[in-house]
Amino acid sequence: MSTDRPRKFEDLTVGETRRSRGWQITEQEIFEFAKTYDPQPFHLDHDAARRSPFGGLIASGMQTLAISRRLDHDSNLDLDVYCGLGYDSLRLLAPVRPGDVLTLESTILELIPSASGKPRGRVVAVFKMFNQHDEVVMEARGSYLVHCRNK
């Protein structure tokens, strides 16, 4: 989403929800990520994955989180973000498989002005990643800072 000017902390509202574009994850992406960051057999080997409790190849949970960051960035490109602060919770609720189309929904839960008087405020949001069947595959609660208008 783009606008002529970046949205500031004062432009945001509790309950505001955005849904990202889709991201189709490929087998090749799963292999590449797993080789570098999470070399578990059920991410790298079809036979081992079939014998696993997952019954087939799945993406790393950290890859799912990384994709959620990209989708959140793309769908909130118009925000004047200072930086991310982290996650209070992260739940991986269902496996992500090759060919899945993932979308991210972000909803603002709280808007907390700076107690120190700095020109930024904290946004607390819930992030839900869905597959093409509208099944929640990941849910996280996190926060980030957004610039305020000049004080």
Legacy VTK file of the C-alpha trace (Angstrom):
# vtk DataFile Version 3.0
C-alpha trace
ASCII
DATASET POLYDATA
POINTS 151 float
0.000 0.000 0.000
1.534 3.331 -0.900
0.514 6.896 -0.211
1.998 10.280 -0.950
3.290 10.508 2.622
4.219 7.904 5.209
1.590 7.158 7.835
2.646 8.233 11.318
1.721 6.826 14.727
-1.183 9.296 14.999
-2.680 7.947 11.746
-3.134 4.422 13.129
-6.187 2.992 14.884
-6.727 0.052 17.199
-8.483 -2.702 15.261
-7.007 -1.686 11.912
-6.448 -4.878 9.903
-4.531 -5.461 6.698
-4.164 -8.582 4.589
-1.132 -9.136 2.381
-0.781 -10.446 -1.113
-0.232 -14.182 -1.522
3.147 -15.896 -1.463
3.350 -19.349 -3.034
6.131 -21.299 -1.372
8.045 -23.682 -3.606
9.870 -26.897 -2.894
13.075 -25.219 -4.059
12.630 -22.378 -1.531
12.103 -24.924 1.244
15.267 -26.837 0.261
17.389 -23.667 -0.032
16.293 -22.256 3.315
16.685 -25.595 5.092
20.151 -26.247 3.657
21.359 -22.938 5.071
19.375 -22.455 8.274
17.445 -25.547 9.409
18.816 -28.815 7.960
16.178 -31.153 9.398
15.446 -34.273 7.285
11.746 -33.386 6.896
12.803 -30.113 5.215
15.412 -31.670 2.899
14.586 -35.279 2.016
11.312 -36.569 0.542
11.705 -40.109 1.917
12.621 -38.945 5.415
9.763 -36.415 5.303
7.236 -39.134 4.336
8.389 -41.213 7.335
8.164 -38.227 9.689
5.089 -37.318 11.744
4.380 -34.678 9.064
3.953 -37.281 6.309
5.746 -35.131 3.737
8.051 -32.227 3.065
7.391 -29.090 5.127
8.936 -25.636 5.452
10.928 -24.644 8.510
8.980 -22.642 11.063
11.685 -19.992 10.843
11.108 -19.791 7.091
7.398 -19.281 7.742
8.297 -16.464 10.145
10.688 -14.935 7.586
7.981 -14.981 4.900
5.577 -13.335 7.343
8.079 -10.500 7.830
8.310 -9.955 4.074
4.535 -9.983 3.619
4.049 -7.616 6.563
6.650 -5.249 5.158
4.955 -5.264 1.738
1.439 -4.688 3.075
2.496 -1.967 5.520
5.013 -0.197 3.294
3.254 3.127 3.893
4.008 3.129 7.645
6.868 5.259 8.939
8.379 2.413 11.003
11.347 3.183 13.247
12.187 -0.453 14.103
10.781 -3.759 15.259
10.888 -4.601 18.966
10.237 -8.336 18.867
7.593 -10.941 19.529
5.849 -11.712 22.793
4.523 -14.972 21.376
4.930 -17.115 18.279
2.886 -20.211 17.526
3.396 -22.528 14.567
-0.048 -24.083 14.226
0.077 -26.125 11.009
2.796 -27.288 8.619
3.549 -25.253 5.494
3.995 -27.451 2.423
5.333 -26.888 -1.092
2.713 -25.140 -3.215
0.924 -23.528 -0.270
-0.143 -19.933 -0.879
0.454 -17.899 2.258
-1.114 -14.577 3.216
-0.556 -12.516 6.331
-3.160 -10.595 8.271
-1.989 -7.969 10.761
-4.296 -6.340 13.287
-3.354 -3.487 15.613
-4.189 -4.364 19.218
-2.667 -1.422 21.117
-1.152 1.983 20.419
1.163 3.140 23.193
2.622 6.662 23.047
6.225 7.080 24.179
6.496 7.596 27.934
9.914 9.213 27.417
8.577 11.919 25.129
10.486 10.604 22.106
8.704 11.220 18.795
7.583 7.629 18.281
4.978 5.237 19.636
4.740 1.494 20.163
2.324 -0.538 18.081
1.295 -3.950 19.412
-0.174 -6.216 16.756
-1.239 -9.778 16.131
0.011 -11.404 12.935
-1.812 -14.407 11.468
-0.451 -16.369 8.507
-3.041 -18.292 6.493
-2.668 -20.931 3.793
-4.881 -21.176 0.707
-7.492 -23.133 2.724
-7.797 -20.186 5.159
-6.166 -22.341 7.841
-3.995 -20.417 10.330
-0.466 -21.813 10.035
1.291 -19.242 12.255
0.219 -16.676 14.811
2.449 -14.131 16.518
2.026 -11.148 18.784
4.686 -8.515 18.433
5.450 -4.840 18.585
7.289 -2.174 16.666
7.918 1.548 16.873
6.394 4.054 14.454
7.506 7.665 14.098
5.168 10.390 15.331
4.627 13.734 13.734
7.063 16.375 14.996
6.275 17.208 18.612
LINES 1 152
151 0 1 2 3 4 5 6 7 8 9 10 11 12 13 14 15 16 17 18 19 20 21 22 23 24 25 26 27 28 29 30 31 32 33 34 35 36 37 38 39 40 41 42 43 44 45 46 47 48 49 50 51 52 53 54 55 56 57 58 59 60 61 62 63 64 65 66 67 68 69 70 71 72 73 74 75 76 77 78 79 80 81 82 83 84 85 86 87 88 89 90 91 92 93 94 95 96 97 98 99 100 101 102 103 104 105 106 107 108 109 110 111 112 113 114 115 116 117 118 119 120 121 122 123 124 125 126 127 128 129 130 131 132 133 134 135 136 137 138 139 140 141 142 143 144 145 146 147 148 149 150
